Amino acid sequence: MKKQLIFILLTILSFTTYAQITFEKGYYITNSGQKVECLIRNVDWKNNPTKFDYKTEENSEIKKATIETTKEFGIYNVSKYSRYTVQIDRSSEHLSELDENGEPIFKEEQLFLKSLVEGKATLFSYEDGSLRRYFYSVNDAIVKQLIFKKFLKPESLTIRKNNTYRSQLWNDLKCPEVSINNIKQLNYYKKDLTKFFINYNECNDSEYILFGKKKRSKNAFSLTIRPGLNSSSLTVKNPSRSASSRSRNVSFDNELGFRFGIEAEYVFPFNKNKWALILEPTYQYYKSENQITLDPDTVFQRTEIVKADYSSIELPIGIRHYFFLSDKSKIFINCSYTLDFSTKSTIEYETVPNLSGKTGTNLAFGLGYKQNNKYSIEIRYMTPRNLLGNYQIWESDYKTISVIMGYTIF
């Protein structure tokens, strides 16, 4: 079953990767200044790109353009990227990587900068992983970085901030409606800076273009009821060298059990809403029994009934990726790290004390389909989980494959 699931997953991934290549009307400008109308693949870049795919016509072949060959490209009514050679400070803001130097460490790089506000004063953004930098230009002058840097003061073990961007804006973007107090309260965030540049252009009666304003999906957060069926099996082993102890090894049959979960999902606002964070508290149970033969091939041979009774609250925390087939249907895959809080985990022998286990964590991989953002179905495979983690001489493998139905409440 595991091999079949992997095969189905790879097949659907191949299909959906091809199916969801969507191209939108756009343009690019070559190094010679020629503007070429085309269709550009819109992947809603989270990180500023260095290349992009395009087609000259709907049915023509896909071509690739790079930052070396393109001065500018854009998707109409969506985004615009322009190539600039700039001085950029890539100092990390992670606490463990902060340096003691408060001054930016500039390096000259050629980048595609994303236009946020374009007018008499233009605001750009650059993002690469956790790195976020903002750039600006006034009256089409040289593009400069708005300087902001966190650094460490070792003598006091405190984090300080270089807020030079405030003085840059105060000196270069003066406006009667902007006071020094307004500048002091300005944060190094996209929302704050965008608002500031809009106000400056309006203050100077300058026409401007606002890029990248997105309507947040009303389905950014959703709550889904998720009942389903588990097909589970359990194997208990005693790895002792003693033949008598090993004869207590038991493999329980696959049993069907009901599971019930409530999934909370948050869709990230980038990459065309294809990525989501999921959290699904779930109740599940497993009951089975089997007969074993103790001390086989001896005069003490006898049979014994062994019973398994296990129930728990699982808490899968994971990432989901969507593949859109149409506006109303999509396929998804997810990977979760599952915490397990056992309410009951008992292996009951007739002649030895009951084994009451301490469950562990495991991984879960799912493949599903969603229709109309309401109804869904998922097949989920969970890697083996040890139910006897507090024993040194016992071990177990609890395996589950689930079929899960979903109905989204909101």
Secondary structure by P-SEA (a helix, b strand, c coil): caaaaaaaaaaaaaaaaaaaccccccccccccccccbbbbbcccccccccccccccccccbbbbbcccccccccccccbbbbbbbbbbbbccccccccccccccbbbbbbccccccccccbbbbbbbcccbbbbbbccccccccccbbbbbbcccccbbbbbcaaaaaaaaccccccccaaaaaaccccaaaaaaaaaaaaaaacbbbbbcccccccccccbbbbbbbcccbbbbbbcccccaaaaaabbbbcbbbbbbbbbbbbbbccccccccbbbbbbccccccccccccccccccccbbbbbbbbbbbbbbbbbbbbbbbcccccccccccccccccccbbbbbbccccccbbbbbbbcccccccccccccbbbbbbbcccccccccccbbbbbbbbbbbbbbbcc
